[in-house]
Amino acid sequence: MGYISFKKSTGDVDLLPADNVMHVASNDVNGVIIEYGITGGTTATTLKADITFASDWADTGGVTYDVLQRNAVNDALSIAAGTSGPAIPVQMPKGMFVSTVSILLTAT
């Protein structure tokens, strides 16, 4: 199983799995949500990782920060999926860090 990593301001990282990802979307604040598809017995569930960045990503050439964030996460997921070894870092702009990662479990 491959992993992606998000750098924190302390120099530590948060790791998230790169397998079973169904969707990557912007959240309502400055960040992204990674939705995983998992099953528990006979019940299908979704597991969501809600990642919030410490500050806004600057708009670049008319591309909004939410698109840049999703693309950075998708790029790391594409490299890490199905691999083993060191986690693939999400390439964030210089000086950008993750402030929180929250995990939400929802039965469907």
ROMAR-914456 format. One record per residue (C-alpha): x, y, z; residue number from 1. Coordinates in steps of 0.02 Angstrom, whole numbers, plus 50000, padded with zeros to 5 digits. Each point is the difference from the previous one (the first is absolute). Layout:
<nodes>
     c1     c2     c3  num
      X      Y      Z  NUM
...
</nodes>
This chain:
<nodes>
     c1     c2     c3  num
  50000  50000  50000    1
  50066  50171  49951    2
  49988  50158  50104    3
  50004  50186  49971    4
  50068  50125  50124    5
  49953  50178  50048    6
  50134  50110  50078    7
  49958  50088  50165    8
  50080  50160  50064    9
  50092  49901  50135   10
  50092  49899  49867   11
  49895  49845  50039   12
  49886  49924  49869   13
  49825  49929  49995   14
  49984  49839  49899   15
  49846  49942  49907   16
  49976  49841  49897   17
  49998  50015  49810   18
  49892  49846  49972   19
  49810  49988  49984   20
  49982  50186  49961   21
  49833  50038  49918   22
  50004  50190  49989   23
  50102  50155  50040   24
  49904  50162  50024   25
  50021  50173  50073   26
  49930  50026  50174   27
  49907  50156  50056   28
  50156  50073  50078   29
  50178  50005  49936   30
  50031  49817  49963   31
  49946  49837  49921   32
  49900  49845  50043   33
  50059  49827  49948   34
  49858  49875  49997   35
  50041  49815  50019   36
  49886  49853  49958   37
  50006  49862  50129   38
  49888  49858  50058   39
  49971  49940  50175   40
  49914  49830  49998   41
  49841  50025  49899   42
  49995  50189  50020   43
  50077  50118  49874   44
  50079  50151  50082   45
  50096  50152  49948   46
  50151  50064  50089   47
  50044  50181  49971   48
  50164  50086  50039   49
  49970  50187  50017   50
  50164  50093  49976   51
  50013  50185  50043   52
  50149  50103  49946   53
  50077  50132  50114   54
  49971  50141  49875   55
  49931  50031  49826   56
  50095  49944  49848   57
  50027  50149  49886   58
  49905  50005  49837   59
  50118  49964  49856   60
  49964  50055  49823   61
  49812  50001  50028   62
  49999  49825  50077   63
  49912  50007  50169   64
  50082  49927  50155   65
  49871  49861  50019   66
  50048  49932  49828   67
  50185  50010  50044   68
  49968  49907  50163   69
  49898  49861  49919   70
  50128  49981  49860   71
  50144  49986  50125   72
  49908  49865  50099   73
  49948  49907  49841   74
  50179  50004  49934   75
  50068  49924  50162   76
  49861  49869  50002   77
  50038  49951  49820   78
  50182  49967  50042   79
  49968  49914  50168   80
  49852  49886  49957   81
  50050  49818  50004   82
  50179  50034  50053   83
  50096  49960  50157   84
  50143  50096  50077   85
  50017  50180  50055   86
  49844  50109  49997   87
  49982  50116  49851   88
  49996  50182  50057   89
  49859  50112  49939   90
  50093  50140  49911   91
  49940  50159  50084   92
  50066  50174  49962   93
  50152  50055  50100   94
  49952  50049  50177   95
  49832  49910  49993   96
  49953  49878  50136   97
  49851  49895  50057   98
  49918  50058  50160   99
  49876  49857  50031  100
  49951  49829  49935  101
  49832  49933  50060  102
  49933  49825  49964  103
  49811  49979  49983  104
  49912  49830  49985  105
  49825  49991  49925  106
  49892  49844  49977  107
  49902  50000  49836  108
</nodes>
